[in-house]
Amino acid sequence: MSEGYIIRDSAATHFLTLQVIDWVDVFTRRIYRDMVLESLSYCRHKKGLLIYGYVIMSNHVHLMVQARDENLPDVLRDLKKFTANRIIKEISSSDTESRSDGMLKRFEFAAQRHVRNSVHQFWTHENHPIEITSTKFLNQKLNYIHENPVRAGWVEEPQEYLYSSARNYGGRTGLIDIDLL
């Protein structure tokens, strides 16, 4: 693992990018986005994950998070493992997923390149963690998270995108509870 991708202070707040292997556009389907949200919510309630911001894009997820028990790498590992297994199981058993063969082949091929994988690799191993070191940097990254769907041309205003914490910060009801800053 590259030295730049290590969480050095597991108690600190981090900006993270979790990306699907080969940038496969899995999250164009609502069912898979909802699985990520359910997992985030579970980790928040059961594993002490503090979620300050998130957005789910078509092939990656941006998070601004902190672990209450100072175990962020462990929580991320569990989150990624659970969501990967659940999404791959759904893709494998779905009668309505037209892209299942192509996606599963890509996930199998990616798994062959790493010894620690089993049959499929869904997420890349890196989380691209960036430690938040100031209020200014925190606001910059939170704005970056919320502006992602706007830059993608999906919405005109960040609060319009359902799968983002921008709704929570904009006074609307979000799909999951977060820890407002």
Protein Blocks (a to p, Z undefined) as FASTA:
>chain_A
ZZklccfblmbccddddddehhiafklpfklmmmmmmmmmmmmmmnopacfbdcddfkbc
cdddddfklpmmmmmmmmmmmmmmmmmmmmmmpcklmklmmmmmmmmmmmmmpmkbckbc
fbdfbeoiacdfbfklmmmmmmmmmmmmmmnopambfklpmbbcklmmnopacfbdcddZ
Z
